[in-house]
Amino acid sequence: MKIQRLDSLSFPALENKLSYIGVDLWMDFIRDVYGYNVHRWAVLDGGRPLGALSLLEVKHPIFGHYLATAPFGSYGGFAYENTAARDMLLDEARRLAEDVRAEHVSIRFEDDASPPPDNWIQHPVYFTYLIDLPLDPDDLMKRFSSDHRNHIRKSLKKGFQIRFGRLDLLDDAYKAIARSMHELGSPYHSKNYLRKMAERLGETMEFAVLYDARGKIAGGGVFIHQGGTVFNLHANILRFARSSYAGEFLYWSVIERGIQKGLKTFDLGRSLNGSGNDIFKSKWAPRKRQLAYWYWLAPGRELPSLNQKSPKFQALIAVWRRLPAFIVDIVGPYVIRGFA
């Protein structure tokens, strides 16, 4: 068994564990947009892969210098068949971090049962939410609480319309997501980021844009279709439409579309435990899974807290919400590139 540094990680036997998108495709996309270096290794036993790791090297003037799997995604970029392969990969990640003087290494993946090895810390704050899709949407509706069923039915009477597409919906999808993120006090990527994503991912990705009864954009999202699952990469609702249950309409529309396509699972994407998104996603009767987020910290460094619940970001979030949209659109992509 040996570890080898590679330019790509094309291993069908590990691909589903490495990423729901395709780890090479995603990492190369992020590298091309933001110019970050990508580092890849595999553990091989006579040519058979037993583990693989892909790390993005982030250098940002505000958020520092660190290494991360699954940049701008929920999980992926790390998979292994046994603990020996796992530890070889993690040792290589630590050595690289020491060589380039990174402040920490962030490993995000699906295993929620195994404890991390020595010198690695598990930070259990994110969950993902998996809805098993039946053949008939009514069978899923029966699993919900009466209140949730009532909210979905109310949303269907509000005159909302939804469109699914790709580059034909780019402008509206960007407006929906960027404006809703601004309302939440968070930066977002540029329109070019979404354009390049659509070009790279092709048929596996589609935008969804929600409109109210007057044709006004009410929300939108980015969804990946892969291996029988539809993955929620981004999904947001504008503030004015939330009280009309626009979020329920968006998710229910994606569920119905997934069932029509014969998909088996809807992955609602990651959310912080205890957050508003956590509460909303839990209403859909999902299988809630804690994600394994492991960290190696350089000497003297503290566990990073790059999320909206961090106390040090509360004042910045309040200020960001008050900035004009044209400033947010210019500055936002330079800020968010450090949140990989």
N, C-alpha and C positions, 0 to 999 in steps of 0.2 A: 504494500500500500504506500503510495507516494503522493505528494502534493505538487501541483504544477500550475504555474501562472499562464493564463491563456488570454487570447484576444477576443474570444467569444465563448459562450456557454450553451452550445446547442446539444442538449442531452434530453431526448424525448422521455427517457425513463424518469427524469427529475423535473421536467418542465412544469407540470401542474403544481408541484410544490414550490418551485422557484418563483413563479409569478402567474397571476391570472391573465396577464396581458402578453407575456413573452419578455423575459428579463433582458435579453440583448436589445430587442426592439425598443423597450422603454428607456433603458439606460442610454442608448445611443441618441434617442430623441432628446432627453434632458441635456446630454453633453452638447448636442448641436445647438440647442436653444441658449444655454447658459455658459457653455465653454468649460465646464468642470471636467476634471479627469475621472476616468472610470478604471477600477482595478478589479480583476477577476481571477479566481482560482478554482481548481477542481481537485478533489481527492480521487485518485484512480487506482484500481486494483486489476492489473493486467488489461488495461484499456476500458474496464467497466467503471462507470462513475459511482462513487459512494457518497459524494457530497459536493456541493458547489456554493460559492459565495461571490457576490458582486457588490462592490462598494463604490459610492460616489464620493469624491473628495470636494467638500464645500469650503470655500474661502469667502467670508463675508465681513465687511468692515464693522458691522454691528453685532452679528450673531456668531462670529468667530470662525475657527478652522476645525472642521470635524469630518468624520467619515460616516456614511449612512447607507443602509440598504433601502429599497423601496422609496426613493425620493418622490415627494408629493403624492404618495400612495399609502394605502392602509398597511400592506404587508407584502412580503416577497423578497427575492434576491438571496435567500439562504435556505438550503435544504440539505438533509443528510440522512443516511441509512443507519448509522450507528454512532455511538458516542465518541469512538476513536476518530472517526472522520470529522465529526463536529468539532472536537477539541483541536484537531490539526488546523482547521480553517480559522477558528477563533484565535489561536496562537499567531497565525499569519496576519490576521487583522490587527492584533496588538502590536506586532513587530512593525508593521507598516505605519501605524499611528505614532509609534516612537520615532521611527525614521523621519517622518515628515513633520513631527512635532505637533500633531493634532491634539486638540483638547479632550476629545472623547470619540468613542465609536458607538453608533446606534444600530442595533440589529433588530429588525421587525419581522416577525413571522407568525405562523398560525399555532404552533405548539404551545398549549397553555398548561401542560402537565409537568414537563421536565423542569427541574430547578437548574439555574445557570451554574456553570463551573466556577471554581475559585477565581477571584479577582474580577468577576462579572456580576452586575447588579440587575435584578428584575425590577422593572418599574410598572406595576400593573394598573394602569389608569385608562387604557383604551379597550373597548369591546367592538366586536362586529356582530351583525344581526342577520341571520339567515332564515328566509321564509321558504318553506317547501311549497312549491306550486302544484296544486291539484289539476286535474283535467277540466274541472268546472269551477269558475270563479266563485259561485255560490257556496261551494263546499268550504272555501277559505273564509268567506264572509261569516260563516257560522262559528268560526273559532274566535271571533272578536267579541269584545264586551258589547253590551247593548248601546252604550254611549258612543263607542267608536263606530259601530254600524250606522248609528243615527247621523254622525258627523259625515261619514262617507256619502250617505244618501242625500244629505243636505247639499253637499258640494256638487252633486250631479244635477242639482236644480238651479245652480247659480249662473248658468250660461257660459261656463268656462269652455274653451276649446283648446286642444293640444295638437301640436304638429311635431312629427319626428322627421329628421333629415340629417344631412351632413353639411357640406360647405354652403349649400343653399340657405341654411339657417344660421350661418356663422355670426352675422351681425346681431341678430335678435338674441341668440344664445349668449353671446358675450355681454350684451347689454343686460340681460336678465341676471346672469351670475355676478358680474362685476358690480352692478348697482345694489343687489341684495347683500353682497359681501361688504360693501361700503356701509350700508345701514347697520350691519352687525359690528362695525368697527374694525374690519379686517382688510388688509390689502389683497389684491388678486393679480394674476398674471396678465400679460398683454393679450390683445386679440391675436397677435401673431403666434402666441403659444398654442391657442386653440386651433388655429389654422394648421400649424405644423403637426399637431396631434391628429387631426382629422386626416391629413395627407398620409401620415405614417401608419396609422392603425386601419385605415380603409374600411372595409365592410364590417369589421368587428366593433366599430364605434359609431354611435349616433348621438346627435343632440336632441333634446326635447325642449320645446318652448311652449309655455302656457300663456293663454290670452284670456282676459275677462270678456264679459258680454259686449263691451264697447270696442274690443280689439286691442286694448292696452296690454302690454306685456306684464304678466303677473308673476312669472317665475320661470325656471328652466333648470336643465341638468345635462350632465354628460354621462352616458351609460356605455359599458363595455359588454359585448356578448361573446362568451367564450366557454366551450366545453359544457354546454347545457345550463349555464348560469348567466344571469344578467347582473352586472356589478354596477353599483352606484359610485361613480368617481366624484362627482359634484352634483348637488341638488339643493336649490335655494328658492325661497318664496319672498317676494317683495312685501314690505310691511303692510301696505294698504290692503293686501289680499288675504292676509293670514286669518283674519276673523271670519272670512267667508269659506274657510276650510280648503283653501287652494292647495295646501300641502297634501291633504287627503286625496284631492282630485288627481294631483300629479302622480302620487305613488300608486293609486288604484289604476290609473291609466297604464303605467308601466307594468303592473302586475297582469292586467288583461292582455297587453301586447305580448308579454313573455309567455303566457299560456297559449295564445294563438300561434306563437312560433314553436311551441312544443318544448320550451325550456322547463327545467325542473326546479331551479332555485333562483331566488332574488336575494342577492347580498346587498344589504342596505348601506354598507360602508362603515367605517370606524367612527366612533364618537367617544368623548370623554365620559367616564362613569359619573352620573349625577348631573350631567348637563341637560339643557333643554332638549337637545337632539336625542340624547339617551332616553329621556322620558317619552318623546314622540315616537321613536322607533320601537320602543318596547310595547306600544299599543297594538302593533301588527302581529302579535303572537309569534315572534321569531324564536329561533334557537339562538340564545345570546351566548357568545363565546368571547372569553377574555383573550386578548392577543399577548403574545410573548414579546415584550420590548426589553431587550437586554442591553446594558451599557457597560463599557470599559471606560474608566476615567483616568486621565493623566494625573500624576501626583499633584495634590493641592487643588484639584478641580472638583466642583460640586455637580450634582446631577442636574442636567439642563431641564428647564421648564418652559419650553417654547410652545405654550398653548394659552388659550384665552382665559383660563382660570388662574393663571399666574398673577399674584398680587402686583408684581412690578410692571405689568402691562396694562393695568386697569386705567391709569391716567392717559396712557397713549391711545387706548381704544376710544376713550371719550373724546379726545382731540381729533382722532381720525374721522370719527362720525361727522364732525362739524366742518371738515375741509370740503371745498368745492370739488365737484366731480372731475373737472378737467385737471386739477392738481393730483387727485388720487389716481387717475388713469396714467399719469406720467410717472409719478413716484412709486406707485404700488408695485410694479414689476421688479424694481430694484430692491424693494424691501422684502418681498415674498421669496425671492430667490435664495434667501438665507434660511427659510423655514423648511428645507428639504427633509 
